[in-house]
């Protein structure tokens, strides 16, 4: 029985690297989805603010007393503040997403490097096996010639 080859020993390392890479891919996908959801929320806030402002402007403030105009401005101010806060959330999410992407790149590169090493080990083992078989054939041929 042959001892465990380097490629066999390396397969567990490869499996671990692939698992880590898949975990990083999952996290990257989740991060992308969350970032997209935050962008959607921002678009909705802006659309609501624009609709609200347009409705007020189209009415021309007709029949509104000073209190209603003040409430409109205050509400519009709160909408603008919510938009600014959402822009800040997106900025933070974008930074975290970039970190997640960088982590994925590292795990992906590591996984690819291990794949290359493993393939090199397998190639070396095939070459060693071919040389061993050739030696056996040569020995048999030499014995047959001697007989």
MODELLER restraints for C-alpha pairs under 7 A, 6 or more apart:
rsr = mdl.restraints
at = mdl.atoms
rsr.add(forms.Gaussian(group=physical.xy_distance, feature=features.Distance(at['CA:6:A'], at['CA:121:A']), mean=6.57, stdev=0.5))
rsr.add(forms.Gaussian(group=physical.xy_distance, feature=features.Distance(at['CA:7:A'], at['CA:118:A']), mean=5.65, stdev=0.5))
rsr.add(forms.Gaussian(group=physical.xy_distance, feature=features.Distance(at['CA:7:A'], at['CA:121:A']), mean=5.50, stdev=0.5))
rsr.add(forms.Gaussian(group=physical.xy_distance, feature=features.Distance(at['CA:7:A'], at['CA:122:A']), mean=5.88, stdev=0.5))
rsr.add(forms.Gaussian(group=physical.xy_distance, feature=features.Distance(at['CA:10:A'], at['CA:118:A']), mean=6.45, stdev=0.5))
rsr.add(forms.Gaussian(group=physical.xy_distance, feature=features.Distance(at['CA:14:A'], at['CA:111:A']), mean=6.89, stdev=0.5))
rsr.add(forms.Gaussian(group=physical.xy_distance, feature=features.Distance(at['CA:14:A'], at['CA:114:A']), mean=6.04, stdev=0.5))
rsr.add(forms.Gaussian(group=physical.xy_distance, feature=features.Distance(at['CA:14:A'], at['CA:115:A']), mean=6.72, stdev=0.5))
rsr.add(forms.Gaussian(group=physical.xy_distance, feature=features.Distance(at['CA:17:A'], at['CA:111:A']), mean=5.21, stdev=0.5))
rsr.add(forms.Gaussian(group=physical.xy_distance, feature=features.Distance(at['CA:18:A'], at['CA:111:A']), mean=5.99, stdev=0.5))
rsr.add(forms.Gaussian(group=physical.xy_distance, feature=features.Distance(at['CA:20:A'], at['CA:107:A']), mean=6.67, stdev=0.5))
rsr.add(forms.Gaussian(group=physical.xy_distance, feature=features.Distance(at['CA:21:A'], at['CA:104:A']), mean=6.61, stdev=0.5))
rsr.add(forms.Gaussian(group=physical.xy_distance, feature=features.Distance(at['CA:21:A'], at['CA:107:A']), mean=5.17, stdev=0.5))
rsr.add(forms.Gaussian(group=physical.xy_distance, feature=features.Distance(at['CA:21:A'], at['CA:108:A']), mean=5.70, stdev=0.5))
rsr.add(forms.Gaussian(group=physical.xy_distance, feature=features.Distance(at['CA:21:A'], at['CA:111:A']), mean=6.94, stdev=0.5))
rsr.add(forms.Gaussian(group=physical.xy_distance, feature=features.Distance(at['CA:24:A'], at['CA:103:A']), mean=6.93, stdev=0.5))
rsr.add(forms.Gaussian(group=physical.xy_distance, feature=features.Distance(at['CA:24:A'], at['CA:104:A']), mean=5.00, stdev=0.5))
rsr.add(forms.Gaussian(group=physical.xy_distance, feature=features.Distance(at['CA:25:A'], at['CA:104:A']), mean=6.31, stdev=0.5))
rsr.add(forms.Gaussian(group=physical.xy_distance, feature=features.Distance(at['CA:28:A'], at['CA:100:A']), mean=5.79, stdev=0.5))
rsr.add(forms.Gaussian(group=physical.xy_distance, feature=features.Distance(at['CA:28:A'], at['CA:101:A']), mean=6.08, stdev=0.5))
rsr.add(forms.Gaussian(group=physical.xy_distance, feature=features.Distance(at['CA:31:A'], at['CA:97:A']), mean=5.64, stdev=0.5))
rsr.add(forms.Gaussian(group=physical.xy_distance, feature=features.Distance(at['CA:32:A'], at['CA:97:A']), mean=6.83, stdev=0.5))
rsr.add(forms.Gaussian(group=physical.xy_distance, feature=features.Distance(at['CA:35:A'], at['CA:90:A']), mean=6.77, stdev=0.5))
rsr.add(forms.Gaussian(group=physical.xy_distance, feature=features.Distance(at['CA:35:A'], at['CA:93:A']), mean=6.03, stdev=0.5))
rsr.add(forms.Gaussian(group=physical.xy_distance, feature=features.Distance(at['CA:35:A'], at['CA:94:A']), mean=6.82, stdev=0.5))
rsr.add(forms.Gaussian(group=physical.xy_distance, feature=features.Distance(at['CA:38:A'], at['CA:90:A']), mean=6.21, stdev=0.5))
rsr.add(forms.Gaussian(group=physical.xy_distance, feature=features.Distance(at['CA:39:A'], at['CA:90:A']), mean=6.88, stdev=0.5))
rsr.add(forms.Gaussian(group=physical.xy_distance, feature=features.Distance(at['CA:42:A'], at['CA:83:A']), mean=6.40, stdev=0.5))
rsr.add(forms.Gaussian(group=physical.xy_distance, feature=features.Distance(at['CA:42:A'], at['CA:86:A']), mean=6.01, stdev=0.5))
rsr.add(forms.Gaussian(group=physical.xy_distance, feature=features.Distance(at['CA:45:A'], at['CA:83:A']), mean=6.31, stdev=0.5))
rsr.add(forms.Gaussian(group=physical.xy_distance, feature=features.Distance(at['CA:46:A'], at['CA:83:A']), mean=6.86, stdev=0.5))
rsr.add(forms.Gaussian(group=physical.xy_distance, feature=features.Distance(at['CA:49:A'], at['CA:76:A']), mean=6.88, stdev=0.5))
rsr.add(forms.Gaussian(group=physical.xy_distance, feature=features.Distance(at['CA:49:A'], at['CA:79:A']), mean=6.27, stdev=0.5))
